[in-house]
Amino acid sequence: MNEELYNFLLGKIFYFCQLPSYTKWGIWSFEPDGKIKGMHSDFEQTWKIENGRLLILDSQGHVTCIFEGQIEKMQKSHLLRPGMEHFQVALIATDLIGYDYFDSLCPIENDLVVACMETGSVANEKLRQLLLEDKTIDGYYAGRAYAVKRKDLEIGLKQYKGVFYDLELSQNQPDFFTKKLLVWFPGLLSYNHGNARENFFPNPFEGITGSIAKNTVVLRIADSNLINGSYYLNTPNFRDYEQNIQELIAKTAEEEGILRENILCAGSSRGGMGALYHGLLGNYALVSMGALYHGLLGNYALVSMDPVVDRSPWLQSADVQLMFDCIPVSFVDKLNQLLEKTNLSAEKIQVITSPQVPITYPFIIQLKTWKLALKTYRMKLADEQFDYQPYGGKMHGDFVNRNIPLLLMKINEFLYGCDSIENTIDEKTL
């Protein structure tokens, strides 16, 4: 028996899922007596190790699954049940976070444990340590959350150096339209879902291609860090996150033949911060990359809808976003440093906000506003529509959701500006 593999299995809980679509089938644990316990097991199963491979057997002793390859992932295995020979499955190791660490659990299944948000609590420190080990939460079962290595996540997205993303190419577009790239940074609709994809990639704006200029490639970048993202910023567990995002943008543009001046970063809320930061992030901030991608990196035009540039409203009573001390509370200084150095004209830095949104506006106006095009709007509100919730979170969400057409208009102003199409009349036809 392979002792390393045996010891590895006994200490873990595993997701059993189908690849590549990442359809979760359940959770398994391997017992010392050779039995398997877990969800969605409609028949008795046992396990054993032969020649460094994990074999799963049914109640008759017939092999139904073989897992082989790297111990850490155990992917690219094959179901051997009749009719299912071509399915691929994965066992992804997790750490169990349960009652040993937490005093109380949220009543809603897909919320993280309340105790985690209390700074200094045992649960808070345990979760912080897991994040520093580059793990995240992906799944709940029987009142427990499961911490998975971020690099081992299977969330149905492409991955580049730890950055998860989706790429939508322009199909059958007239070539008289200039080829453009829209880099979309999703916001954070809510947080602490049991599903990592929902935390990282909750609002991919899938229908945007029907509302923007033709011949536009759409690159959607997930905030794939910590539990609820990190506002697309580096963290102690992911020190080259920003650089990898910039590389991904440059790599996509180069492969698709798109010039830097035809690239636009866009997003709202958390995604607005991502668009603002990575649009401004220039070569001077990424000198370690040298001449990679022919100096295409950074200094991209951007449209940012009500960006969160300071996290303090979300820290008034507890760390509800569970970002700990991994990123700064305020991003204003970092953004002002980039604004001071940017080569972009103010009109290429479009920031949309409203003085009616108390959790964003007071911080946005601390930016070097003379270096950007700040567009402020007011909503017509009845008295009962004013935000009486803590932190003013409802007004922020309402402003972003109500003004999607405004965001699209600003996006299209840039994208159509990349095209040089004029109406002409052929005199011979008159």
Secondary structure as UniProt FT lines:
FT   HELIX           3..10
FT   STRAND          13..19
FT   TURN            20..22
FT   STRAND          23..30
FT   TURN            32..33
FT   STRAND          35..38
FT   TURN            39..40
FT   STRAND          46..50
FT   TURN            51..52
FT   STRAND          53..57
FT   TURN            59..60
FT   STRAND          63..67
FT   TURN            71..73
FT   STRAND          77..79
FT   TURN            82..83
FT   TURN            85..86
FT   STRAND          88..97
FT   TURN            99..101
FT   TURN            109..110
FT   HELIX           114..117
FT   TURN            119..120
FT   HELIX           122..132
FT   TURN            133..134
FT   STRAND          135..141
FT   TURN            142..143
FT   STRAND          144..149
FT   HELIX           150..152
FT   STRAND          158..160
FT   TURN            161..162
FT   STRAND          163..168
FT   TURN            175..176
FT   STRAND          180..185
FT   HELIX           196..200
FT   TURN            206..207
FT   HELIX           208..211
FT   STRAND          216..221
FT   TURN            226..228
FT   TURN            231..232
FT   TURN            236..237
FT   TURN            239..240
FT   HELIX           241..256
FT   HELIX           260..262
FT   STRAND          263..268
FT   HELIX           270..280
FT   HELIX           283..285
FT   HELIX           287..289
FT   TURN            290..291
FT   HELIX           292..295
FT   STRAND          301..305
FT   HELIX           312..315
FT   TURN            320..321
FT   TURN            324..325
FT   HELIX           332..341
FT   HELIX           346..348
FT   STRAND          349..353
FT   TURN            355..356
FT   TURN            358..360
FT   HELIX           361..364
FT   TURN            365..366
FT   HELIX           369..371
FT   STRAND          373..376
FT   HELIX           383..385
FT   HELIX           390..392
FT   HELIX           393..402
FT   HELIX           404..417
FT   HELIX           427..429
//
